[in-house]
Amino acid sequence: MSQLHFYVSDEIEEQIRAKAKQAKLSLSKYLAELVKRETSSQNQWPDGYFDLFDNWEGEPLSRPDELTFETRLSIK
């Protein structure tokens, strides 16, 4: 597991520590969760991406009947 170091102002540190305490997490765990949440959000669909599919106004979609499989000779 990687270890990262970064610098923030004293005011930001106080805010981060307060948020971690409020979440009942260690500072390290809180920051790790924050980074994970922020980086994984880049892999999600944008807001409203699937709204197009709710706006179908044509005939109802239907599934065609299933085809039957052909019977083949077995190889021995």
Biopython code that builds the backbone (N, CA, C, O; Angstrom):
import numpy as np
from Bio.PDB.StructureBuilder import StructureBuilder

atoms = [
    (1, "MET", "N", (0.848, -1.168, 0.000)),
    (1, "MET", "CA", (0.000, 0.000, 0.000)),
    (1, "MET", "C", (0.896, 1.234, 0.000)),
    (1, "MET", "O", (1.890, 1.287, 0.724)),
    (2, "SER", "N", (0.545, 2.209, -0.802)),
    (2, "SER", "CA", (1.344, 3.424, -0.921)),
    (2, "SER", "C", (1.086, 4.363, 0.242)),
    (2, "SER", "O", (0.019, 4.363, 0.856)),
    (3, "GLN", "N", (2.097, 5.158, 0.517)),
    (3, "GLN", "CA", (1.974, 6.187, 1.541)),
    (3, "GLN", "C", (2.226, 7.529, 0.868)),
    (3, "GLN", "O", (3.235, 7.698, 0.184)),
    (4, "LEU", "N", (1.324, 8.479, 1.052)),
    (4, "LEU", "CA", (1.425, 9.780, 0.408)),
    (4, "LEU", "C", (1.659, 10.861, 1.460)),
    (4, "LEU", "O", (1.200, 10.755, 2.597)),
    (5, "HIS", "N", (2.378, 11.893, 1.058)),
    (5, "HIS", "CA", (2.612, 13.038, 1.939)),
    (5, "HIS", "C", (2.212, 14.296, 1.189)),
    (5, "HIS", "O", (2.514, 14.436, 0.004)),
    (6, "PHE", "N", (1.533, 15.217, 1.872)),
    (6, "PHE", "CA", (1.170, 16.484, 1.250)),
    (6, "PHE", "C", (1.075, 17.546, 2.332)),
    (6, "PHE", "O", (1.023, 17.238, 3.523)),
    (7, "TYR", "N", (1.054, 18.791, 1.904)),
    (7, "TYR", "CA", (1.052, 19.913, 2.832)),
    (7, "TYR", "C", (-0.218, 20.732, 2.664)),
    (7, "TYR", "O", (-0.654, 21.005, 1.546)),
    (8, "VAL", "N", (-0.804, 21.120, 3.791)),
    (8, "VAL", "CA", (-1.968, 21.995, 3.804)),
    (8, "VAL", "C", (-1.760, 23.037, 4.900)),
    (8, "VAL", "O", (-0.924, 22.867, 5.788)),
    (9, "SER", "N", (-2.520, 24.099, 4.822)),
    (9, "SER", "CA", (-2.417, 25.127, 5.857)),
    (9, "SER", "C", (-2.951, 24.586, 7.182)),
    (9, "SER", "O", (-3.650, 23.573, 7.216)),
    (10, "ASP", "N", (-2.614, 25.272, 8.266)),
    (10, "ASP", "CA", (-3.070, 24.849, 9.590)),
    (10, "ASP", "C", (-4.599, 24.875, 9.682)),
    (10, "ASP", "O", (-5.203, 24.026, 10.338)),
    (11, "GLU", "N", (-5.205, 25.840, 9.031)),
    (11, "GLU", "CA", (-6.672, 25.945, 9.060)),
    (11, "GLU", "C", (-7.320, 24.736, 8.371)),
    (11, "GLU", "O", (-8.305, 24.181, 8.860)),
    (12, "ILE", "N", (-6.755, 24.347, 7.241)),
    (12, "ILE", "CA", (-7.285, 23.175, 6.516)),
    (12, "ILE", "C", (-7.079, 21.917, 7.357)),
    (12, "ILE", "O", (-7.959, 21.058, 7.420)),
    (13, "GLU", "N", (-5.937, 21.810, 7.990)),
    (13, "GLU", "CA", (-5.683, 20.639, 8.841)),
    (13, "GLU", "C", (-6.730, 20.536, 9.939)),
    (13, "GLU", "O", (-7.237, 19.447, 10.209)),
    (14, "GLU", "N", (-7.055, 21.636, 10.565)),
    (14, "GLU", "CA", (-8.064, 21.628, 11.632)),
    (14, "GLU", "C", (-9.416, 21.169, 11.092)),
    (14, "GLU", "O", (-10.125, 20.402, 11.744)),
    (15, "GLN", "N", (-9.764, 21.639, 9.908)),
    (15, "GLN", "CA", (-11.040, 21.238, 9.300)),
    (15, "GLN", "C", (-11.056, 19.750, 8.975)),
    (15, "GLN", "O", (-12.053, 19.066, 9.204)),
    (16, "ILE", "N", (-9.944, 19.257, 8.439)),
    (16, "ILE", "CA", (-9.857, 17.836, 8.094)),
    (16, "ILE", "C", (-9.946, 16.980, 9.348)),
    (16, "ILE", "O", (-10.665, 15.981, 9.377)),
    (17, "ARG", "N", (-9.216, 17.373, 10.379)),
    (17, "ARG", "CA", (-9.266, 16.611, 11.635)),
    (17, "ARG", "C", (-10.674, 16.610, 12.231)),
    (17, "ARG", "O", (-11.128, 15.590, 12.750)),
    (18, "ALA", "N", (-11.364, 17.745, 12.157)),
    (18, "ALA", "CA", (-12.733, 17.824, 12.680)),
    (18, "ALA", "C", (-13.668, 16.920, 11.884)),
    (18, "ALA", "O", (-14.516, 16.238, 12.460)),
    (19, "LYS", "N", (-13.516, 16.913, 10.568)),
    (19, "LYS", "CA", (-14.364, 16.048, 9.731)),
    (19, "LYS", "C", (-14.092, 14.571, 10.025)),
    (19, "LYS", "O", (-15.022, 13.767, 10.090)),
    (20, "ALA", "N", (-12.826, 14.220, 10.200)),
    (20, "ALA", "CA", (-12.471, 12.826, 10.504)),
    (20, "ALA", "C", (-13.064, 12.416, 11.851)),
    (20, "ALA", "O", (-13.590, 11.313, 12.000)),
    (21, "LYS", "N", (-12.973, 13.311, 12.821)),
    (21, "LYS", "CA", (-13.523, 13.013, 14.148)),
    (21, "LYS", "C", (-15.033, 12.857, 14.071)),
    (21, "LYS", "O", (-15.603, 11.962, 14.694)),
    (22, "GLN", "N", (-15.683, 13.732, 13.303)),
    (22, "GLN", "CA", (-17.127, 13.663, 13.130)),
    (22, "GLN", "C", (-17.531, 12.341, 12.470)),
    (22, "GLN", "O", (-18.568, 11.767, 12.802)),
    (23, "ALA", "N", (-16.708, 11.866, 11.540)),
    (23, "ALA", "CA", (-16.985, 10.596, 10.859)),
    (23, "ALA", "C", (-16.531, 9.393, 11.685)),
    (23, "ALA", "O", (-16.720, 8.248, 11.275)),
    (24, "LYS", "N", (-15.930, 9.656, 12.852)),
    (24, "LYS", "CA", (-15.417, 8.604, 13.748)),
    (24, "LYS", "C", (-14.396, 7.720, 13.038)),
    (24, "LYS", "O", (-14.411, 6.495, 13.164)),
    (25, "LEU", "N", (-13.493, 8.388, 12.276)),
    (25, "LEU", "CA", (-12.418, 7.704, 11.566)),
    (25, "LEU", "C", (-11.091, 8.334, 11.937)),
    (25, "LEU", "O", (-11.025, 9.500, 12.327)),
    (26, "SER", "N", (-10.045, 7.551, 11.811)),
    (26, "SER", "CA", (-8.719, 8.140, 11.983)),
    (26, "SER", "C", (-8.485, 9.113, 10.834)),
    (26, "SER", "O", (-9.131, 9.023, 9.790)),
    (27, "LEU", "N", (-7.569, 10.031, 11.035)),
    (27, "LEU", "CA", (-7.273, 11.001, 9.988)),
    (27, "LEU", "C", (-6.846, 10.302, 8.706)),
    (27, "LEU", "O", (-7.291, 10.666, 7.617)),
    (28, "SER", "N", (-5.988, 9.305, 8.831)),
    (28, "SER", "CA", (-5.496, 8.568, 7.677)),
    (28, "SER", "C", (-6.635, 7.859, 6.946)),
    (28, "SER", "O", (-6.722, 7.924, 5.719)),
    (29, "LYS", "N", (-7.496, 7.193, 7.684)),
    (29, "LYS", "CA", (-8.619, 6.467, 7.081)),
    (29, "LYS", "C", (-9.595, 7.438, 6.418)),
    (29, "LYS", "O", (-10.111, 7.157, 5.336)),
    (30, "TYR", "N", (-9.849, 8.574, 7.061)),
    (30, "TYR", "CA", (-10.752, 9.573, 6.497)),
    (30, "TYR", "C", (-10.216, 10.086, 5.166)),
    (30, "TYR", "O", (-10.957, 10.168, 4.186)),
    (31, "LEU", "N", (-8.931, 10.429, 5.128)),
    (31, "LEU", "CA", (-8.334, 10.937, 3.895)),
    (31, "LEU", "C", (-8.332, 9.868, 2.805)),
    (31, "LEU", "O", (-8.581, 10.174, 1.639)),
    (32, "ALA", "N", (-8.052, 8.613, 3.176)),
    (32, "ALA", "CA", (-8.058, 7.527, 2.191)),
    (32, "ALA", "C", (-9.453, 7.357, 1.591)),
    (32, "ALA", "O", (-9.590, 7.181, 0.380)),
    (33, "GLU", "N", (-10.488, 7.409, 2.431)),
    (33, "GLU", "CA", (-11.864, 7.284, 1.938)),
    (33, "GLU", "C", (-12.238, 8.457, 1.047)),
    (33, "GLU", "O", (-12.918, 8.282, 0.036)),
    (34, "LEU", "N", (-11.800, 9.642, 1.415)),
    (34, "LEU", "CA", (-12.088, 10.833, 0.624)),
    (34, "LEU", "C", (-11.458, 10.728, -0.771)),
    (34, "LEU", "O", (-12.103, 11.025, -1.776)),
    (35, "VAL", "N", (-10.203, 10.307, -0.817)),
    (35, "VAL", "CA", (-9.506, 10.164, -2.100)),
    (35, "VAL", "C", (-10.153, 9.071, -2.932)),
    (35, "VAL", "O", (-10.339, 9.237, -4.137)),
    (36, "LYS", "N", (-10.500, 7.950, -2.300)),
    (36, "LYS", "CA", (-11.140, 6.850, -3.034)),
    (36, "LYS", "C", (-12.467, 7.298, -3.631)),
    (36, "LYS", "O", (-12.768, 6.998, -4.786)),
    (37, "ARG", "N", (-13.254, 8.015, -2.845)),
    (37, "ARG", "CA", (-14.552, 8.490, -3.328)),
    (37, "ARG", "C", (-14.383, 9.468, -4.493)),
    (37, "ARG", "O", (-15.114, 9.388, -5.480)),
    (38, "GLU", "N", (-13.445, 10.366, -4.384)),
    (38, "GLU", "CA", (-13.232, 11.365, -5.427)),
    (38, "GLU", "C", (-12.683, 10.750, -6.711)),
    (38, "GLU", "O", (-13.082, 11.158, -7.801)),
    (39, "THR", "N", (-11.794, 9.795, -6.607)),
    (39, "THR", "CA", (-11.219, 9.204, -7.820)),
    (39, "THR", "C", (-12.165, 8.212, -8.459)),
    (39, "THR", "O", (-12.158, 8.079, -9.683)),
    (40, "SER", "N", (-12.972, 7.516, -7.695)),
    (40, "SER", "CA", (-13.905, 6.562, -8.295)),
    (40, "SER", "C", (-15.078, 7.271, -8.947)),
    (40, "SER", "O", (-15.730, 6.694, -9.817)),
    (41, "SER", "N", (-15.365, 8.499, -8.554)),
    (41, "SER", "CA", (-16.472, 9.221, -9.171)),
    (41, "SER", "C", (-16.182, 9.539, -10.632)),
    (41, "SER", "O", (-17.106, 9.833, -11.391)),
    (42, "GLN", "N", (-14.928, 9.486, -11.037)),
    (42, "GLN", "CA", (-14.575, 9.730, -12.432)),
    (42, "GLN", "C", (-14.991, 8.568, -13.319)),
    (42, "GLN", "O", (-15.062, 8.715, -14.539)),
    (43, "ASN", "N", (-15.268, 7.414, -12.720)),
    (43, "ASN", "CA", (-15.641, 6.232, -13.491)),
    (43, "ASN", "C", (-17.150, 6.044, -13.555)),
    (43, "ASN", "O", (-17.623, 4.989, -13.976)),
    (44, "GLN", "N", (-17.904, 7.046, -13.146)),
    (44, "GLN", "CA", (-19.358, 6.935, -13.135)),
    (44, "GLN", "C", (-19.948, 7.709, -14.306)),
    (44, "GLN", "O", (-19.304, 8.585, -14.882)),
    (45, "TRP", "N", (-21.182, 7.368, -14.642)),
    (45, "TRP", "CA", (-21.877, 8.076, -15.707)),
    (45, "TRP", "C", (-22.225, 9.474, -15.240)),
    (45, "TRP", "O", (-22.547, 9.656, -14.066)),
    (46, "PRO", "N", (-22.173, 10.466, -16.109)),
    (46, "PRO", "CA", (-22.550, 11.833, -15.732)),
    (46, "PRO", "C", (-24.030, 11.914, -15.370)),
    (46, "PRO", "O", (-24.829, 11.091, -15.817)),
    (47, "ASP", "N", (-24.392, 12.904, -14.560)),
    (47, "ASP", "CA", (-25.792, 13.100, -14.193)),
    (47, "ASP", "C", (-26.641, 13.263, -15.439)),
    (47, "ASP", "O", (-26.272, 13.986, -16.364)),
    (48, "GLY", "N", (-27.792, 12.580, -15.458)),
    (48, "GLY", "CA", (-28.726, 12.707, -16.560)),
    (48, "GLY", "C", (-28.359, 11.889, -17.791)),
    (48, "GLY", "O", (-29.043, 11.986, -18.810)),
    (49, "TYR", "N", (-27.296, 11.084, -17.727)),
    (49, "TYR", "CA", (-26.843, 10.340, -18.905)),
    (49, "TYR", "C", (-27.926, 9.395, -19.432)),
    (49, "TYR", "O", (-28.096, 9.270, -20.645)),
    (50, "PHE", "N", (-28.649, 8.739, -18.548)),
    (50, "PHE", "CA", (-29.632, 7.753, -18.968)),
    (50, "PHE", "C", (-31.043, 8.328, -19.085)),
    (50, "PHE", "O", (-31.987, 7.574, -19.321)),
    (51, "ASP", "N", (-31.210, 9.625, -18.930)),
    (51, "ASP", "CA", (-32.537, 10.220, -19.055)),
    (51, "ASP", "C", (-33.138, 10.000, -20.431)),
    (51, "ASP", "O", (-34.360, 9.935, -20.570)),
    (52, "LEU", "N", (-32.300, 9.886, -21.442)),
    (52, "LEU", "CA", (-32.775, 9.646, -22.800)),
    (52, "LEU", "C", (-33.648, 8.404, -22.867)),
    (52, "LEU", "O", (-34.636, 8.387, -23.600)),
    (53, "PHE", "N", (-33.305, 7.371, -22.121)),
    (53, "PHE", "CA", (-34.022, 6.109, -22.192)),
    (53, "PHE", "C", (-35.397, 6.181, -21.536)),
    (53, "PHE", "O", (-36.242, 5.321, -21.784)),
    (54, "ASP", "N", (-35.633, 7.186, -20.708)),
    (54, "ASP", "CA", (-36.948, 7.350, -20.088)),
    (54, "ASP", "C", (-37.911, 8.069, -21.015)),
    (54, "ASP", "O", (-39.101, 8.153, -20.711)),
    (55, "ASN", "N", (-37.437, 8.584, -22.128)),
    (55, "ASN", "CA", (-38.252, 9.407, -22.990)),
    (55, "ASN", "C", (-38.724, 8.683, -24.253)),
    (55, "ASN", "O", (-39.068, 9.343, -25.233)),
    (56, "TRP", "N", (-38.750, 7.370, -24.258)),
    (56, "TRP", "CA", (-39.184, 6.621, -25.429)),
    (56, "TRP", "C", (-40.650, 6.900, -25.686)),
    (56, "TRP", "O", (-41.485, 6.763, -24.791)),
    (57, "GLU", "N", (-40.965, 7.296, -26.921)),
    (57, "GLU", "CA", (-42.339, 7.640, -27.259)),
    (57, "GLU", "C", (-42.891, 6.805, -28.403)),
    (57, "GLU", "O", (-44.002, 7.062, -28.868)),
    (58, "GLY", "N", (-42.149, 5.821, -28.865)),
    (58, "GLY", "CA", (-42.614, 4.979, -29.963)),
    (58, "GLY", "C", (-43.483, 3.844, -29.465)),
    (58, "GLY", "O", (-43.965, 3.851, -28.332)),
    (59, "GLU", "N", (-43.669, 2.868, -30.340)),
    (59, "GLU", "CA", (-44.446, 1.690, -29.958)),
    (59, "GLU", "C", (-43.705, 0.950, -28.848)),
    (59, "GLU", "O", (-42.481, 1.031, -28.747)),
    (60, "PRO", "N", (-44.456, 0.230, -28.017)),
    (60, "PRO", "CA", (-43.790, -0.530, -26.952)),
    (60, "PRO", "C", (-42.812, -1.540, -27.553)),
    (60, "PRO", "O", (-43.091, -2.159, -28.580)),
    (61, "LEU", "N", (-41.692, -1.690, -26.911)),
    (61, "LEU", "CA", (-40.702, -2.649, -27.377)),
    (61, "LEU", "C", (-41.178, -4.054, -27.075)),
    (61, "LEU", "O", (-41.788, -4.295, -26.034)),
    (62, "SER", "N", (-40.905, -4.986, -27.980)),
    (62, "SER", "CA", (-41.302, -6.376, -27.749)),
    (62, "SER", "C", (-40.139, -7.272, -28.121)),
    (62, "SER", "O", (-39.303, -6.925, -28.955)),
    (63, "ARG", "N", (-40.106, -8.406, -27.501)),
    (63, "ARG", "CA", (-39.053, -9.382, -27.759)),
    (63, "ARG", "C", (-39.582, -10.419, -28.732)),
    (63, "ARG", "O", (-40.677, -10.946, -28.534)),
    (64, "PRO", "N", (-38.822, -10.724, -29.786)),
    (64, "PRO", "CA", (-39.292, -11.740, -30.736)),
    (64, "PRO", "C", (-39.312, -13.126, -30.092)),
    (64, "PRO", "O", (-38.626, -13.380, -29.102)),
    (65, "ASP", "N", (-40.111, -14.010, -30.675)),
    (65, "ASP", "CA", (-40.166, -15.380, -30.174)),
    (65, "ASP", "C", (-38.792, -16.032, -30.312)),
    (65, "ASP", "O", (-38.031, -15.736, -31.233)),
    (66, "GLU", "N", (-38.501, -16.923, -29.372)),
    (66, "GLU", "CA", (-37.222, -17.629, -29.427)),
    (66, "GLU", "C", (-37.218, -18.631, -30.573)),
    (66, "GLU", "O", (-38.237, -19.253, -30.872)),
    (67, "LEU", "N", (-36.063, -18.778, -31.209)),
    (67, "LEU", "CA", (-35.917, -19.747, -32.285)),
    (67, "LEU", "C", (-35.603, -21.109, -31.695)),
    (67, "LEU", "O", (-35.083, -21.205, -30.584)),
    (68, "THR", "N", (-35.915, -22.150, -32.426)),
    (68, "THR", "CA", (-35.602, -23.494, -31.953)),
    (68, "THR", "C", (-34.209, -23.878, -32.430)),
    (68, "THR", "O", (-33.775, -23.470, -33.507)),
    (69, "PHE", "N", (-33.527, -24.652, -31.632)),
    (69, "PHE", "CA", (-32.194, -25.114, -31.991)),
    (69, "PHE", "C", (-32.295, -26.330, -32.894)),
    (69, "PHE", "O", (-33.186, -27.165, -32.738)),
    (70, "GLU", "N", (-31.377, -26.418, -33.831)),
    (70, "GLU", "CA", (-31.370, -27.592, -34.702)),
    (70, "GLU", "C", (-30.744, -28.770, -33.949)),
    (70, "GLU", "O", (-29.904, -28.586, -33.068)),
    (71, "THR", "N", (-31.161, -29.949, -34.306)),
    (71, "THR", "CA", (-30.610, -31.143, -33.686)),
    (71, "THR", "C", (-29.469, -31.653, -34.560)),
    (71, "THR", "O", (-29.643, -31.865, -35.761)),
    (72, "ARG", "N", (-28.318, -31.846, -33.958)),
    (72, "ARG", "CA", (-27.159, -32.320, -34.712)),
    (72, "ARG", "C", (-26.773, -33.712, -34.233)),
    (72, "ARG", "O", (-27.090, -34.121, -33.116)),
    (73, "LEU", "N", (-26.080, -34.423, -35.112)),
    (73, "LEU", "CA", (-25.579, -35.737, -34.732)),
    (73, "LEU", "C", (-24.448, -35.568, -33.738)),
    (73, "LEU", "O", (-23.676, -34.612, -33.814)),
    (74, "SER", "N", (-24.356, -36.495, -32.813)),
    (74, "SER", "CA", (-23.288, -36.416, -31.831)),
    (74, "SER", "C", (-22.017, -37.062, -32.396)),
    (74, "SER", "O", (-22.081, -37.982, -33.211)),
    (75, "ILE", "N", (-20.878, -36.566, -31.951)),
    (75, "ILE", "CA", (-19.588, -37.134, -32.371)),
    (75, "ILE", "C", (-19.167, -38.145, -31.324)),
    (75, "ILE", "O", (-19.190, -37.862, -30.126)),
    (76, "LYS", "N", (-18.776, -39.344, -31.791)),
    (76, "LYS", "CA", (-18.387, -40.385, -30.851)),
    (76, "LYS", "C", (-16.931, -40.668, -30.936)),
    (76, "LYS", "O", (-16.425, -41.524, -30.210)),
]
sb = StructureBuilder()
sb.init_structure("model")
sb.init_model(0)
sb.init_chain("A")
sb.init_seg("    ")
for serial, (resi, resn, name, xyz) in enumerate(atoms, 1):
    if name == "N":
        sb.init_residue(resn, " ", resi, " ")
    sb.init_atom(name, np.array(xyz, "f"), 0.0, 1.0, " ", f" {name:<3s}", serial, name[0])
structure = sb.get_structure()
